Amino acid sequence: MNAADGTEIPVRDMDCLRRLAERKLEISATPANSERRQAWYDHDAGEHSRPMVLAETGGLRDKARPVTDADLFCTSPWGRAVERSLRVEIYQFDVLQDDHVVEPRMCTGWKVAASDYGVQVVQHHAEFDGALGARRWDSPIQDLDADLHRLQQRTFTVDREATHAEVARLEHVFGQLMPVEIRGGHWWTLGMTWTAIELIGLENLMLAMYDQPDGLHGLMAFLRDDALAFADWLQTEGLLCRNDENDYIGSGSMGYTRTLARPGADAVHTCDQWVLLESQETVGVSPMQFAEFIFPYQRDLAARFGKVYYGCCEPVHGRIDVLTQMPNLARVSVSPWADEARMAAVLGDRIIYSRKPNPTAVSTEVFDEAAILADLRQTLSIAGNCRLELIMKDVHTLCEHPERLPRWVELARQAIEEAKTR
């Protein structure tokens, strides 16, 4: 059986992957894993089971990461990629011990591609090591009134043959142990403002609210219609997948819910899915400007999906009264810069309070456990009556101390236990 790059999967690679898959199956059947799965369902349903705790490792750039290249046994590129994903799951259960859940299946996504908007966004990157660094870009639309007509709706394609070939590879290795599913999303966010600033520039986006309001409305309507066209195409082609279980949704949460899947439905529609909407790029505009230029177009998208997770790094307390008018709003990100008390007062126990503690707490040279506990206790004091989740994300360094992240999880659980006695 050939790997994704056309080379044979070595027998030793297959043996390694199957051993890891057997460990994954063992984990999936443990009482701890089952408790976490049920706790997520209760969390979504408003049963107040307990605050949920998650910590992300995917953004780490340290040499001493939880899973490094040196930890990998496989030699084929395909085998190493699959091995890494399995070892991360095992690490999350054995070491991190947060509320990630392990499901007894292997997944791959549809291989879908999209064209550009008929114009080119030219990127300029600084010299740097790794995947992070500064960049600037040349926005192709400089004058909305004069150039908006240059934008073209995207076209989309799917490579079914390559997708099914990947399913066959996974079934060849894992088929006797666990099922293989085509599962996964086609976007991270449908917030649209990131795309808008790539097309016209951040400064132009801000100025257009005053100088070219009709042009900005035209741009946002174009992006909304393009996003809906993409969703409609995916739905017609049968390429939408459920994301209501052990699926990454929003900006860090998990998708477990029993209210999205339609009984007896033979295909997934957008109404069966979570969607993330956010507008980090407009953090500096007033609630009135957001309500006029951004919210109406996001609201149209929200109406097409079953559940909406709103926000990422932007503090949304200033526009929360606008956001609560959004249909299907189910979770809201409470970033490190948000007014926690304001958010708790508005969200109450109706909408999940998705708290993101400041990652500098685990990233600076000094790991101050007292400060970490104080921050967690403050959140629990303010939002203890909310449907609360604590998500440590956007962590890019632990100062070469990977033990810090599982320790943060322990401290979060300690603070939660303390709050029960108050």
Secondary structure, 3 states (H helix, E strand, C coil): CECCCCCECCHHHHHHHHHHHHHHHHHHCCHHHHHHHHHHHHHHHCCCCCCEEEECCCCCCCCCCCCCHHHCCCCCHHHHHHHHHHHHHHHHHHHHCCCCCCCCCEEECCCEEECCCCCCCEEEECCCCCCCCCEEEECCCCCHHHHHHHCCCCCEEECHHHHHHHHHHHHHHHCCCCCEEECCCCCCCCCCHHHHHHHHCHHHHHHHHHHCHHHHHHHHHHHHHHHHHHHHHHHHCCCCCCCCCCCEECCCEECCCCCCCCCCCCCCCHHHCEEEECCHHHCCCCHHHHHHHCHHHHHHHHCCCCEEEECCCCCCHHHHHHHCCCCCEEEEEECCCCCHHHHHHHHCCCCEEEECCCCHHHHCCCCCHHHHHHHHHHHHHHHCCCCEEEEECCCCCCCCCCCHHHHHHHHHHHHHHHHHHC
